[in-house]
Amino acid sequence: MFYVFDTNICRLAIEKYPAVVQRTEALPTADRVCTTLISFGESVGGWLPVCRRANAGEERAHYYGLLYEVFNFSDPIEFCGSASMAAERSGNQQVV
């Protein structure tokens, strides 16, 4: 099975939302999880303004830490050009 995480599910996974973590960890090892570059870009684009507006010091460090998690989270998952391409390649799809 091939799972495509949209922007909202990526955010929940980055924030370690229990239901998303449990479902992802319960997947068979043969299953694959990916996101689109569009979702990755939306995540980065959403955090950058927040980082820039944050007060210097701990607040700014906190938000840059969350931005870092977008990159850290994205490292082990695959990127696909589009969710529809991913579905066609896999023959099976579940958009989570």
PDB file with one MODEL, atoms N, CA, C and O in Angstrom:
MODEL        1
ATOM      1  N   MET A   1       0.854  -1.168   0.000  1.00  0.00           N
ATOM      2  CA  MET A   1       0.000   0.000   0.000  1.00  0.00           C
ATOM      3  C   MET A   1       0.899   1.230   0.000  1.00  0.00           C
ATOM      4  O   MET A   1       2.004   1.218   0.543  1.00  0.00           O
ATOM      5  N   PHE A   2       0.413   2.255  -0.602  1.00  0.00           N
ATOM      6  CA  PHE A   2       1.147   3.510  -0.759  1.00  0.00           C
ATOM      7  C   PHE A   2       0.319   4.611  -0.113  1.00  0.00           C
ATOM      8  O   PHE A   2      -0.822   4.832  -0.520  1.00  0.00           O
ATOM      9  N   TYR A   3       0.860   5.306   0.880  1.00  0.00           N
ATOM     10  CA  TYR A   3       0.148   6.356   1.594  1.00  0.00           C
ATOM     11  C   TYR A   3       0.758   7.709   1.247  1.00  0.00           C
ATOM     12  O   TYR A   3       1.976   7.881   1.306  1.00  0.00           O
ATOM     13  N   VAL A   4      -0.080   8.654   0.892  1.00  0.00           N
ATOM     14  CA  VAL A   4       0.378  10.006   0.563  1.00  0.00           C
ATOM     15  C   VAL A   4      -0.126  10.939   1.659  1.00  0.00           C
ATOM     16  O   VAL A   4      -1.332  11.132   1.815  1.00  0.00           O
ATOM     17  N   PHE A   5       0.801  11.512   2.410  1.00  0.00           N
ATOM     18  CA  PHE A   5       0.437  12.448   3.469  1.00  0.00           C
ATOM     19  C   PHE A   5       0.239  13.828   2.878  1.00  0.00           C
ATOM     20  O   PHE A   5       1.124  14.347   2.198  1.00  0.00           O
ATOM     21  N   ASP A   6      -0.917  14.430   3.132  1.00  0.00           N
ATOM     22  CA  ASP A   6      -1.127  15.812   2.704  1.00  0.00           C
ATOM     23  C   ASP A   6      -0.514  16.749   3.748  1.00  0.00           C
ATOM     24  O   ASP A   6       0.055  16.291   4.739  1.00  0.00           O
ATOM     25  N   THR A   7      -0.630  18.037   3.527  1.00  0.00           N
ATOM     26  CA  THR A   7      -0.004  19.026   4.404  1.00  0.00           C
ATOM     27  C   THR A   7      -0.489  18.895   5.844  1.00  0.00           C
ATOM     28  O   THR A   7       0.317  18.959   6.773  1.00  0.00           O
ATOM     29  N   ASN A   8      -1.780  18.714   6.041  1.00  0.00           N
ATOM     30  CA  ASN A   8      -2.322  18.621   7.403  1.00  0.00           C
ATOM     31  C   ASN A   8      -1.829  17.379   8.132  1.00  0.00           C
ATOM     32  O   ASN A   8      -1.481  17.450   9.311  1.00  0.00           O
ATOM     33  N   ILE A   9      -1.795  16.251   7.450  1.00  0.00           N
ATOM     34  CA  ILE A   9      -1.320  15.016   8.091  1.00  0.00           C
ATOM     35  C   ILE A   9       0.178  15.111   8.362  1.00  0.00           C
ATOM     36  O   ILE A   9       0.648  14.618   9.388  1.00  0.00           O
ATOM     37  N   CYS A  10       0.933  15.736   7.462  1.00  0.00           N
ATOM     38  CA  CYS A  10       2.368  15.948   7.727  1.00  0.00           C
ATOM     39  C   CYS A  10       2.550  16.757   9.006  1.00  0.00           C
ATOM     40  O   CYS A  10       3.395  16.427   9.838  1.00  0.00           O
ATOM     41  N   ARG A  11       1.762  17.810   9.160  1.00  0.00           N
ATOM     42  CA  ARG A  11       1.865  18.648  10.360  1.00  0.00           C
ATOM     43  C   ARG A  11       1.573  17.820  11.602  1.00  0.00           C
ATOM     44  O   ARG A  11       2.295  17.908  12.595  1.00  0.00           O
ATOM     45  N   LEU A  12       0.511  17.013  11.548  1.00  0.00           N
ATOM     46  CA  LEU A  12       0.169  16.179  12.700  1.00  0.00           C
ATOM     47  C   LEU A  12       1.259  15.153  12.987  1.00  0.00           C
ATOM     48  O   LEU A  12       1.543  14.858  14.148  1.00  0.00           O
ATOM     49  N   ALA A  13       1.864  14.615  11.949  1.00  0.00           N
ATOM     50  CA  ALA A  13       2.955  13.652  12.144  1.00  0.00           C
ATOM     51  C   ALA A  13       4.179  14.334  12.746  1.00  0.00           C
ATOM     52  O   ALA A  13       4.826  13.778  13.634  1.00  0.00           O
ATOM     53  N   ILE A  14       4.500  15.537  12.270  1.00  0.00           N
ATOM     54  CA  ILE A  14       5.636  16.291  12.803  1.00  0.00           C
ATOM     55  C   ILE A  14       5.409  16.607  14.277  1.00  0.00           C
ATOM     56  O   ILE A  14       6.333  16.531  15.087  1.00  0.00           O
ATOM     57  N   GLU A  15       4.178  16.962  14.616  1.00  0.00           N
ATOM     58  CA  GLU A  15       3.841  17.293  16.002  1.00  0.00           C
ATOM     59  C   GLU A  15       3.587  16.046  16.848  1.00  0.00           C
ATOM     60  O   GLU A  15       3.199  16.133  18.013  1.00  0.00           O
ATOM     61  N   LYS A  16       3.813  14.891  16.234  1.00  0.00           N
ATOM     62  CA  LYS A  16       3.670  13.599  16.920  1.00  0.00           C
ATOM     63  C   LYS A  16       2.277  13.393  17.513  1.00  0.00           C
ATOM     64  O   LYS A  16       2.133  12.935  18.647  1.00  0.00           O
ATOM     65  N   TYR A  17       1.264  13.736  16.736  1.00  0.00           N
ATOM     66  CA  TYR A  17      -0.124  13.520  17.129  1.00  0.00           C
ATOM     67  C   TYR A  17      -0.323  12.017  17.319  1.00  0.00           C
ATOM     68  O   TYR A  17      -0.076  11.252  16.386  1.00  0.00           O
ATOM     69  N   PRO A  18      -0.759  11.574  18.489  1.00  0.00           N
ATOM     70  CA  PRO A  18      -0.785  10.147  18.813  1.00  0.00           C
ATOM     71  C   PRO A  18      -1.490   9.255  17.784  1.00  0.00           C
ATOM     72  O   PRO A  18      -0.976   8.187  17.452  1.00  0.00           O
ATOM     73  N   ALA A  19      -2.634   9.665  17.284  1.00  0.00           N
ATOM     74  CA  ALA A  19      -3.362   8.814  16.332  1.00  0.00           C
ATOM     75  C   ALA A  19      -2.564   8.613  15.047  1.00  0.00           C
ATOM     76  O   ALA A  19      -2.554   7.515  14.490  1.00  0.00           O
ATOM     77  N   VAL A  20      -1.902   9.653  14.579  1.00  0.00           N
ATOM     78  CA  VAL A  20      -1.109   9.535  13.342  1.00  0.00           C
ATOM     79  C   VAL A  20       0.123   8.670  13.588  1.00  0.00           C
ATOM     80  O   VAL A  20       0.455   7.814  12.768  1.00  0.00           O
ATOM     81  N   VAL A  21       0.793   8.887  14.702  1.00  0.00           N
ATOM     82  CA  VAL A  21       1.982   8.091  15.027  1.00  0.00           C
ATOM     83  C   VAL A  21       1.613   6.615  15.153  1.00  0.00           C
ATOM     84  O   VAL A  21       2.309   5.756  14.612  1.00  0.00           O
ATOM     85  N   GLN A  22       0.535   6.316  15.855  1.00  0.00           N
ATOM     86  CA  GLN A  22       0.125   4.923  16.041  1.00  0.00           C
ATOM     87  C   GLN A  22      -0.206   4.255  14.717  1.00  0.00           C
ATOM     88  O   GLN A  22       0.206   3.123  14.464  1.00  0.00           O
ATOM     89  N   ARG A  23      -0.952   4.960  13.872  1.00  0.00           N
ATOM     90  CA  ARG A  23      -1.319   4.362  12.577  1.00  0.00           C
ATOM     91  C   ARG A  23      -0.102   4.170  11.687  1.00  0.00           C
ATOM     92  O   ARG A  23       0.012   3.155  11.000  1.00  0.00           O
ATOM     93  N   THR A  24       0.804   5.135  11.694  1.00  0.00           N
ATOM     94  CA  THR A  24       1.999   5.026  10.858  1.00  0.00           C
ATOM     95  C   THR A  24       2.898   3.892  11.346  1.00  0.00           C
ATOM     96  O   THR A  24       3.410   3.115  10.541  1.00  0.00           O
ATOM     97  N   GLU A  25       3.089   3.795  12.646  1.00  0.00           N
ATOM     98  CA  GLU A  25       3.934   2.733  13.195  1.00  0.00           C
ATOM     99  C   GLU A  25       3.322   1.349  13.005  1.00  0.00           C
ATOM    100  O   GLU A  25       4.047   0.354  12.978  1.00  0.00           O
ATOM    101  N   ALA A  26       2.006   1.273  12.875  1.00  0.00           N
ATOM    102  CA  ALA A  26       1.330  -0.013  12.712  1.00  0.00           C
ATOM    103  C   ALA A  26       1.342  -0.512  11.266  1.00  0.00           C
ATOM    104  O   ALA A  26       0.927  -1.639  10.997  1.00  0.00           O
ATOM    105  N   LEU A  27       1.810   0.311  10.346  1.00  0.00           N
ATOM    106  CA  LEU A  27       1.825  -0.107   8.941  1.00  0.00           C
ATOM    107  C   LEU A  27       2.801  -1.252   8.720  1.00  0.00           C
ATOM    108  O   LEU A  27       3.866  -1.287   9.336  1.00  0.00           O
ATOM    109  N   PRO A  28       2.449  -2.184   7.852  1.00  0.00           N
ATOM    110  CA  PRO A  28       3.400  -3.232   7.492  1.00  0.00           C
ATOM    111  C   PRO A  28       4.659  -2.613   6.868  1.00  0.00           C
ATOM    112  O   PRO A  28       4.590  -1.559   6.236  1.00  0.00           O
ATOM    113  N   THR A  29       5.773  -3.258   7.047  1.00  0.00           N
ATOM    114  CA  THR A  29       7.037  -2.700   6.551  1.00  0.00           C
ATOM    115  C   THR A  29       7.050  -2.545   5.036  1.00  0.00           C
ATOM    116  O   THR A  29       7.802  -1.726   4.509  1.00  0.00           O
ATOM    117  N   ALA A  30       6.242  -3.306   4.337  1.00  0.00           N
ATOM    118  CA  ALA A  30       6.201  -3.197   2.874  1.00  0.00           C
ATOM    119  C   ALA A  30       5.440  -1.950   2.409  1.00  0.00           C
ATOM    120  O   ALA A  30       5.602  -1.512   1.270  1.00  0.00           O
ATOM    121  N   ASP A  31       4.619  -1.388   3.282  1.00  0.00           N
ATOM    122  CA  ASP A  31       3.872  -0.185   2.926  1.00  0.00           C
ATOM    123  C   ASP A  31       4.804   1.009   2.880  1.00  0.00           C
ATOM    124  O   ASP A  31       5.808   1.062   3.589  1.00  0.00           O
ATOM    125  N   ARG A  32       4.454   1.969   2.029  1.00  0.00           N
ATOM    126  CA  ARG A  32       5.297   3.151   1.856  1.00  0.00           C
ATOM    127  C   ARG A  32       4.511   4.407   2.168  1.00  0.00           C
ATOM    128  O   ARG A  32       3.322   4.510   1.864  1.00  0.00           O
ATOM    129  N   VAL A  33       5.196   5.361   2.781  1.00  0.00           N
ATOM    130  CA  VAL A  33       4.606   6.657   3.105  1.00  0.00           C
ATOM    131  C   VAL A  33       5.376   7.712   2.344  1.00  0.00           C
ATOM    132  O   VAL A  33       6.606   7.685   2.306  1.00  0.00           O
ATOM    133  N   CYS A  34       4.651   8.651   1.732  1.00  0.00           N
ATOM    134  CA  CYS A  34       5.321   9.746   1.039  1.00  0.00           C
ATOM    135  C   CYS A  34       4.506  11.021   1.227  1.00  0.00           C
ATOM    136  O   CYS A  34       3.397  11.004   1.762  1.00  0.00           O
ATOM    137  N   THR A  35       5.076  12.096   0.781  1.00  0.00           N
ATOM    138  CA  THR A  35       4.362  13.353   0.713  1.00  0.00           C
ATOM    139  C   THR A  35       4.718  13.989  -0.618  1.00  0.00           C
ATOM    140  O   THR A  35       5.651  13.548  -1.289  1.00  0.00           O
ATOM    141  N   THR A  36       3.999  14.999  -0.997  1.00  0.00           N
ATOM    142  CA  THR A  36       4.311  15.694  -2.239  1.00  0.00           C
ATOM    143  C   THR A  36       5.207  16.888  -1.942  1.00  0.00           C
ATOM    144  O   THR A  36       5.241  17.389  -0.818  1.00  0.00           O
ATOM    145  N   LEU A  37       5.915  17.329  -2.941  1.00  0.00           N
ATOM    146  CA  LEU A  37       6.725  18.535  -2.774  1.00  0.00           C
ATOM    147  C   LEU A  37       5.846  19.736  -2.479  1.00  0.00           C
ATOM    148  O   LEU A  37       6.270  20.680  -1.812  1.00  0.00           O
ATOM    149  N   ILE A  38       4.624  19.696  -2.977  1.00  0.00           N
ATOM    150  CA  ILE A  38       3.684  20.791  -2.685  1.00  0.00           C
ATOM    151  C   ILE A  38       3.409  20.845  -1.185  1.00  0.00           C
ATOM    152  O   ILE A  38       3.442  21.924  -0.595  1.00  0.00           O
ATOM    153  N   SER A  39       3.138  19.698  -0.558  1.00  0.00           N
ATOM    154  CA  SER A  39       2.883  19.678   0.882  1.00  0.00           C
ATOM    155  C   SER A  39       4.114  20.102   1.661  1.00  0.00           C
ATOM    156  O   SER A  39       4.004  20.832   2.646  1.00  0.00           O
ATOM    157  N   PHE A  40       5.286  19.654   1.232  1.00  0.00           N
ATOM    158  CA  PHE A  40       6.525  20.061   1.896  1.00  0.00           C
ATOM    159  C   PHE A  40       6.701  21.578   1.790  1.00  0.00           C
ATOM    160  O   PHE A  40       7.030  22.242   2.774  1.00  0.00           O
ATOM    161  N   GLY A  41       6.480  22.117   0.596  1.00  0.00           N
ATOM    162  CA  GLY A  41       6.609  23.562   0.391  1.00  0.00           C
ATOM    163  C   GLY A  41       5.618  24.350   1.219  1.00  0.00           C
ATOM    164  O   GLY A  41       5.956  25.402   1.761  1.00  0.00           O
ATOM    165  N   GLU A  42       4.388  23.848   1.324  1.00  0.00           N
ATOM    166  CA  GLU A  42       3.387  24.528   2.151  1.00  0.00           C
ATOM    167  C   GLU A  42       3.805  24.534   3.618  1.00  0.00           C
ATOM    168  O   GLU A  42       3.603  25.524   4.320  1.00  0.00           O
ATOM    169  N   SER A  43       4.378  23.442   4.073  1.00  0.00           N
ATOM    170  CA  SER A  43       4.826  23.370   5.467  1.00  0.00           C
ATOM    171  C   SER A  43       5.943  24.372   5.734  1.00  0.00           C
ATOM    172  O   SER A  43       5.901  25.107   6.721  1.00  0.00           O
ATOM    173  N   VAL A  44       6.935  24.399   4.859  1.00  0.00           N
ATOM    174  CA  VAL A  44       8.042  25.348   5.022  1.00  0.00           C
ATOM    175  C   VAL A  44       7.518  26.770   4.904  1.00  0.00           C
ATOM    176  O   VAL A  44       7.864  27.633   5.711  1.00  0.00           O
ATOM    177  N   GLY A  45       6.681  27.017   3.898  1.00  0.00           N
ATOM    178  CA  GLY A  45       6.130  28.348   3.686  1.00  0.00           C
ATOM    179  C   GLY A  45       5.270  28.833   4.831  1.00  0.00           C
ATOM    180  O   GLY A  45       5.165  30.038   5.059  1.00  0.00           O
ATOM    181  N   GLY A  46       4.654  27.918   5.552  1.00  0.00           N
ATOM    182  CA  GLY A  46       3.838  28.296   6.692  1.00  0.00           C
ATOM    183  C   GLY A  46       4.672  28.665   7.908  1.00  0.00           C
ATOM    184  O   GLY A  46       4.309  29.572   8.656  1.00  0.00           O
ATOM    185  N   TRP A  47       5.788  27.968   8.113  1.00  0.00           N
ATOM    186  CA  TRP A  47       6.604  28.221   9.306  1.00  0.00           C
ATOM    187  C   TRP A  47       7.541  29.411   9.156  1.00  0.00           C
ATOM    188  O   TRP A  47       7.837  30.083  10.144  1.00  0.00           O
ATOM    189  N   LEU A  48       8.014  29.689   7.947  1.00  0.00           N
ATOM    190  CA  LEU A  48       8.979  30.790   7.777  1.00  0.00           C
ATOM    191  C   LEU A  48       8.446  32.134   8.276  1.00  0.00           C
ATOM    192  O   LEU A  48       9.156  32.810   9.021  1.00  0.00           O
ATOM    193  N   PRO A  49       7.237  32.553   7.907  1.00  0.00           N
ATOM    194  CA  PRO A  49       6.745  33.836   8.428  1.00  0.00           C
ATOM    195  C   PRO A  49       6.588  33.841   9.952  1.00  0.00           C
ATOM    196  O   PRO A  49       6.827  34.857  10.605  1.00  0.00           O
ATOM    197  N   VAL A  50       6.189  32.709  10.503  1.00  0.00           N
ATOM    198  CA  VAL A  50       6.051  32.612  11.955  1.00  0.00           C
ATOM    199  C   VAL A  50       7.415  32.815  12.616  1.00  0.00           C
ATOM    200  O   VAL A  50       7.529  33.514  13.622  1.00  0.00           O
ATOM    201  N   CYS A  51       8.438  32.201  12.042  1.00  0.00           N
ATOM    202  CA  CYS A  51       9.800  32.347  12.575  1.00  0.00           C
ATOM    203  C   CYS A  51      10.259  33.797  12.509  1.00  0.00           C
ATOM    204  O   CYS A  51      10.858  34.314  13.453  1.00  0.00           O
ATOM    205  N   ARG A  52       9.976  34.440  11.399  1.00  0.00           N
ATOM    206  CA  ARG A  52      10.419  35.825  11.223  1.00  0.00           C
ATOM    207  C   ARG A  52       9.712  36.791  12.176  1.00  0.00           C
ATOM    208  O   ARG A  52      10.312  37.762  12.637  1.00  0.00           O
ATOM    209  N   ARG A  53       8.444  36.525  12.468  1.00  0.00           N
ATOM    210  CA  ARG A  53       7.672  37.408  13.349  1.00  0.00           C
ATOM    211  C   ARG A  53       7.955  37.181  14.832  1.00  0.00           C
ATOM    212  O   ARG A  53       7.663  38.042  15.661  1.00  0.00           O
ATOM    213  N   ALA A  54       8.515  36.036  15.160  1.00  0.00           N
ATOM    214  CA  ALA A  54       8.734  35.696  16.573  1.00  0.00           C
ATOM    215  C   ALA A  54       9.750  36.640  17.201  1.00  0.00           C
ATOM    216  O   ALA A  54      10.674  37.115  16.540  1.00  0.00           O
ATOM    217  N   ASN A  55       9.562  36.898  18.478  1.00  0.00           N
ATOM    218  CA  ASN A  55      10.525  37.701  19.228  1.00  0.00           C
ATOM    219  C   ASN A  55      11.856  36.953  19.282  1.00  0.00           C
ATOM    220  O   ASN A  55      11.893  35.722  19.306  1.00  0.00           O
ATOM    221  N   ALA A  56      12.937  37.714  19.301  1.00  0.00           N
ATOM    222  CA  ALA A  56      14.271  37.113  19.387  1.00  0.00           C
ATOM    223  C   ALA A  56      14.380  36.295  20.671  1.00  0.00           C
ATOM    224  O   ALA A  56      13.634  36.510  21.626  1.00  0.00           O
ATOM    225  N   GLY A  57      15.289  35.387  20.674  1.00  0.00           N
ATOM    226  CA  GLY A  57      15.530  34.590  21.878  1.00  0.00           C
ATOM    227  C   GLY A  57      14.803  33.268  21.844  1.00  0.00           C
ATOM    228  O   GLY A  57      14.732  32.608  20.807  1.00  0.00           O
ATOM    229  N   GLU A  58      14.261  32.884  22.991  1.00  0.00           N
ATOM    230  CA  GLU A  58      13.650  31.568  23.129  1.00  0.00           C
ATOM    231  C   GLU A  58      12.454  31.364  22.216  1.00  0.00           C
ATOM    232  O   GLU A  58      12.268  30.276  21.671  1.00  0.00           O
ATOM    233  N   GLU A  59      11.642  32.400  22.044  1.00  0.00           N
ATOM    234  CA  GLU A  59      10.464  32.253  21.181  1.00  0.00           C
ATOM    235  C   GLU A  59      10.891  31.958  19.744  1.00  0.00           C
ATOM    236  O   GLU A  59      10.359  31.048  19.109  1.00  0.00           O
ATOM    237  N   ARG A  60      11.838  32.717  19.243  1.00  0.00           N
ATOM    238  CA  ARG A  60      12.313  32.495  17.876  1.00  0.00           C
ATOM    239  C   ARG A  60      12.969  31.122  17.754  1.00  0.00           C
ATOM    240  O   ARG A  60      12.754  30.418  16.767  1.00  0.00           O
ATOM    241  N   ALA A  61      13.760  30.742  18.740  1.00  0.00           N
ATOM    242  CA  ALA A  61      14.405  29.425  18.720  1.00  0.00           C
ATOM    243  C   ALA A  61      13.357  28.314  18.688  1.00  0.00           C
ATOM    244  O   ALA A  61      13.525  27.308  17.998  1.00  0.00           O
ATOM    245  N   HIS A  62      12.282  28.505  19.439  1.00  0.00           N
ATOM    246  CA  HIS A  62      11.211  27.511  19.465  1.00  0.00           C
ATOM    247  C   HIS A  62      10.613  27.311  18.064  1.00  0.00           C
ATOM    248  O   HIS A  62      10.449  26.179  17.608  1.00  0.00           O
ATOM    249  N   TYR A  63      10.293  28.412  17.396  1.00  0.00           N
ATOM    250  CA  TYR A  63       9.666  28.301  16.080  1.00  0.00           C
ATOM    251  C   TYR A  63      10.635  27.803  15.016  1.00  0.00           C
ATOM    252  O   TYR A  63      10.237  27.057  14.122  1.00  0.00           O
ATOM    253  N   TYR A  64      11.886  28.199  15.097  1.00  0.00           N
ATOM    254  CA  TYR A  64      12.864  27.639  14.159  1.00  0.00           C
ATOM    255  C   TYR A  64      13.061  26.149  14.423  1.00  0.00           C
ATOM    256  O   TYR A  64      13.358  25.388  13.503  1.00  0.00           O
ATOM    257  N   GLY A  65      12.897  25.734  15.670  1.00  0.00           N
ATOM    258  CA  GLY A  65      12.951  24.303  15.980  1.00  0.00           C
ATOM    259  C   GLY A  65      11.818  23.545  15.300  1.00  0.00           C
ATOM    260  O   GLY A  65      12.014  22.432  14.811  1.00  0.00           O
ATOM    261  N   LEU A  66      10.635  24.148  15.272  1.00  0.00           N
ATOM    262  CA  LEU A  66       9.509  23.520  14.572  1.00  0.00           C
ATOM    263  C   LEU A  66       9.745  23.479  13.063  1.00  0.00           C
ATOM    264  O   LEU A  66       9.406  22.496  12.403  1.00  0.00           O
ATOM    265  N   LEU A  67      10.323  24.543  12.524  1.00  0.00           N
ATOM    266  CA  LEU A  67      10.678  24.540  11.100  1.00  0.00           C
ATOM    267  C   LEU A  67      11.694  23.442  10.817  1.00  0.00           C
ATOM    268  O   LEU A  67      11.592  22.740   9.811  1.00  0.00           O
ATOM    269  N   TYR A  68      12.668  23.294  11.699  1.00  0.00           N
ATOM    270  CA  TYR A  68      13.666  22.235  11.553  1.00  0.00           C
ATOM    271  C   TYR A  68      12.992  20.866  11.506  1.00  0.00           C
ATOM    272  O   TYR A  68      13.414  19.993  10.748  1.00  0.00           O
ATOM    273  N   GLU A  69      11.957  20.677  12.306  1.00  0.00           N
ATOM    274  CA  GLU A  69      11.253  19.396  12.320  1.00  0.00           C
ATOM    275  C   GLU A  69      10.627  19.073  10.965  1.00  0.00           C
ATOM    276  O   GLU A  69      10.496  17.900  10.614  1.00  0.00           O
ATOM    277  N   VAL A  70      10.236  20.096  10.198  1.00  0.00           N
ATOM    278  CA  VAL A  70       9.711  19.849   8.847  1.00  0.00           C
ATOM    279  C   VAL A  70      10.780  19.162   8.013  1.00  0.00           C
ATOM    280  O   VAL A  70      10.501  18.185   7.318  1.00  0.00           O
ATOM    281  N   PHE A  71      12.010  19.676   8.084  1.00  0.00           N
ATOM    282  CA  PHE A  71      13.108  19.071   7.322  1.00  0.00           C
ATOM    283  C   PHE A  71      13.492  17.722   7.903  1.00  0.00           C
ATOM    284  O   PHE A  71      13.743  16.772   7.161  1.00  0.00           O
ATOM    285  N   ASN A  72      13.539  17.635   9.201  1.00  0.00           N
ATOM    286  CA  ASN A  72      13.906  16.390   9.877  1.00  0.00           C
ATOM    287  C   ASN A  72      12.885  15.299   9.573  1.00  0.00           C
ATOM    288  O   ASN A  72      13.261  14.160   9.295  1.00  0.00           O
ATOM    289  N   PHE A  73      11.606  15.634   9.622  1.00  0.00           N
ATOM    290  CA  PHE A  73      10.536  14.687   9.335  1.00  0.00           C
ATOM    291  C   PHE A  73      10.593  14.229   7.884  1.00  0.00           C
ATOM    292  O   PHE A  73      10.336  13.061   7.588  1.00  0.00           O
ATOM    293  N   SER A  74      10.925  15.135   6.988  1.00  0.00           N
ATOM    294  CA  SER A  74      10.886  14.830   5.566  1.00  0.00           C
ATOM    295  C   SER A  74      12.024  13.936   5.118  1.00  0.00           C
ATOM    296  O   SER A  74      11.942  13.327   4.051  1.00  0.00           O
ATOM    297  N   ASP A  75      13.076  13.844   5.902  1.00  0.00           N
ATOM    298  CA  ASP A  75      14.244  13.067   5.495  1.00  0.00           C
ATOM    299  C   ASP A  75      13.935  11.601   5.206  1.00  0.00           C
ATOM    300  O   ASP A  75      14.349  11.098   4.161  1.00  0.00           O
ATOM    301  N   PRO A  76      13.217  10.886   6.096  1.00  0.00           N
ATOM    302  CA  PRO A  76      13.037   9.464   5.832  1.00  0.00           C
ATOM    303  C   PRO A  76      11.886   9.134   4.878  1.00  0.00           C
ATOM    304  O   PRO A  76      11.763   7.980   4.466  1.00  0.00           O
ATOM    305  N   ILE A  77      11.045  10.094   4.515  1.00  0.00           N
ATOM    306  CA  ILE A  77       9.933   9.750   3.644  1.00  0.00           C
ATOM    307  C   ILE A  77      10.219  10.179   2.213  1.00  0.00           C
ATOM    308  O   ILE A  77      11.020  11.079   1.958  1.00  0.00           O
ATOM    309  N   GLU A  78       9.567   9.534   1.322  1.00  0.00           N
ATOM    310  CA  GLU A  78       9.781   9.789  -0.096  1.00  0.00           C
ATOM    311  C   GLU A  78       8.942  10.965  -0.562  1.00  0.00           C
ATOM    312  O   GLU A  78       7.911  11.291   0.026  1.00  0.00           O
ATOM    313  N   PHE A  79       9.406  11.591  -1.631  1.00  0.00           N
ATOM    314  CA  PHE A  79       8.629  12.628  -2.285  1.00  0.00           C
ATOM    315  C   PHE A  79       8.117  12.069  -3.600  1.00  0.00           C
ATOM    316  O   PHE A  79       8.819  11.326  -4.286  1.00  0.00           O
ATOM    317  N   CYS A  80       6.901  12.426  -3.941  1.00  0.00           N
ATOM    318  CA  CYS A  80       6.359  12.043  -5.232  1.00  0.00           C
ATOM    319  C   CYS A  80       5.888  13.315  -5.924  1.00  0.00           C
ATOM    320  O   CYS A  80       5.510  14.286  -5.268  1.00  0.00           O
ATOM    321  N   GLY A  81       5.914  13.304  -7.245  1.00  0.00           N
ATOM    322  CA  GLY A  81       5.544  14.484  -8.006  1.00  0.00           C
ATOM    323  C   GLY A  81       4.121  14.921  -7.748  1.00  0.00           C
ATOM    324  O   GLY A  81       3.847  16.119  -7.667  1.00  0.00           O
ATOM    325  N   SER A  82       3.232  13.997  -7.621  1.00  0.00           N
ATOM    326  CA  SER A  82       1.839  14.320  -7.306  1.00  0.00           C
ATOM    327  C   SER A  82       1.184  13.089  -6.722  1.00  0.00           C
ATOM    328  O   SER A  82       1.631  11.964  -6.945  1.00  0.00           O
ATOM    329  N   ALA A  83       0.144  13.307  -5.987  1.00  0.00           N
ATOM    330  CA  ALA A  83      -0.572  12.188  -5.380  1.00  0.00           C
ATOM    331  C   ALA A  83      -1.149  11.273  -6.448  1.00  0.00           C
ATOM    332  O   ALA A  83      -1.183  10.056  -6.263  1.00  0.00           O
ATOM    333  N   SER A  84      -1.600  11.834  -7.556  1.00  0.00           N
ATOM    334  CA  SER A  84      -2.178  10.989  -8.602  1.00  0.00           C
ATOM    335  C   SER A  84      -1.117  10.121  -9.258  1.00  0.00           C
ATOM    336  O   SER A  84      -1.379   8.965  -9.588  1.00  0.00           O
ATOM    337  N   MET A  85       0.087  10.672  -9.450  1.00  0.00           N
ATOM    338  CA  MET A  85       1.175   9.860 -10.003  1.00  0.00           C
ATOM    339  C   MET A  85       1.516   8.725  -9.052  1.00  0.00           C
ATOM    340  O   MET A  85       1.759   7.600  -9.487  1.00  0.00           O
ATOM    341  N   ALA A  86       1.534   9.010  -7.771  1.00  0.00           N
ATOM    342  CA  ALA A  86       1.837   7.990  -6.773  1.00  0.00           C
ATOM    343  C   ALA A  86       0.809   6.874  -6.810  1.00  0.00           C
ATOM    344  O   ALA A  86       1.153   5.695  -6.724  1.00  0.00           O
ATOM    345  N   ALA A  87      -0.451   7.252  -6.939  1.00  0.00           N
ATOM    346  CA  ALA A  87      -1.516   6.251  -6.991  1.00  0.00           C
ATOM    347  C   ALA A  87      -1.389   5.383  -8.232  1.00  0.00           C
ATOM    348  O   ALA A  87      -1.576   4.168  -8.165  1.00  0.00           O
ATOM    349  N   GLU A  88      -1.072   6.001  -9.364  1.00  0.00           N
ATOM    350  CA  GLU A  88      -0.924   5.232 -10.598  1.00  0.00           C
ATOM    351  C   GLU A  88       0.239   4.261 -10.502  1.00  0.00           C
ATOM    352  O   GLU A  88       0.136   3.120 -10.952  1.00  0.00           O
ATOM    353  N   ARG A  89       1.352   4.707  -9.914  1.00  0.00           N
ATOM    354  CA  ARG A  89       2.527   3.851  -9.791  1.00  0.00           C
ATOM    355  C   ARG A  89       2.252   2.666  -8.890  1.00  0.00           C
ATOM    356  O   ARG A  89       2.683   1.551  -9.183  1.00  0.00           O
ATOM    357  N   SER A  90       1.549   2.889  -7.812  1.00  0.00           N
ATOM    358  CA  SER A  90       1.367   1.827  -6.820  1.00  0.00           C
ATOM    359  C   SER A  90       0.232   0.874  -7.165  1.00  0.00           C
ATOM    360  O   SER A  90       0.230  -0.279  -6.736  1.00  0.00           O
ATOM    361  N   GLY A  91      -0.737   1.360  -7.944  1.00  0.00           N
ATOM    362  CA  GLY A  91      -1.897   0.545  -8.233  1.00  0.00           C
ATOM    363  C   GLY A  91      -2.850   0.460  -7.054  1.00  0.00           C
ATOM    364  O   GLY A  91      -3.944  -0.092  -7.173  1.00  0.00           O
ATOM    365  N   ASN A  92      -2.450   0.990  -5.948  1.00  0.00           N
ATOM    366  CA  ASN A  92      -3.186   0.964  -4.698  1.00  0.00           C
ATOM    367  C   ASN A  92      -2.986   2.297  -4.031  1.00  0.00           C
ATOM    368  O   ASN A  92      -1.878   2.833  -4.058  1.00  0.00           O
ATOM    369  N   GLN A  93      -3.994   2.840  -3.446  1.00  0.00           N
ATOM    370  CA  GLN A  93      -3.765   4.136  -2.796  1.00  0.00           C
ATOM    371  C   GLN A  93      -4.641   4.306  -1.583  1.00  0.00           C
ATOM    372  O   GLN A  93      -5.771   3.821  -1.524  1.00  0.00           O
ATOM    373  N   GLN A  94      -4.103   4.991  -0.644  1.00  0.00           N
ATOM    374  CA  GLN A  94      -4.881   5.479   0.487  1.00  0.00           C
ATOM    375  C   GLN A  94      -4.262   6.806   0.851  1.00  0.00           C
ATOM    376  O   GLN A  94      -3.122   6.871   1.309  1.00  0.00           O
ATOM    377  N   VAL A  95      -5.022   7.862   0.643  1.00  0.00           N
ATOM    378  CA  VAL A  95      -4.551   9.174   1.022  1.00  0.00           C
ATOM    379  C   VAL A  95      -4.968   9.366   2.465  1.00  0.00           C
ATOM    380  O   VAL A  95      -6.156   9.364   2.788  1.00  0.00           O
ATOM    381  N   VAL A  96      -3.981   9.533   3.327  1.00  0.00           N
ATOM    382  CA  VAL A  96      -4.229   9.626   4.766  1.00  0.00           C
ATOM    383  C   VAL A  96      -4.323  11.073   5.159  1.00  0.00           C
ATOM    384  O   VAL A  96      -4.530  11.382   6.333  1.00  0.00           O
TER     385      VAL A  96
ENDMDL
END
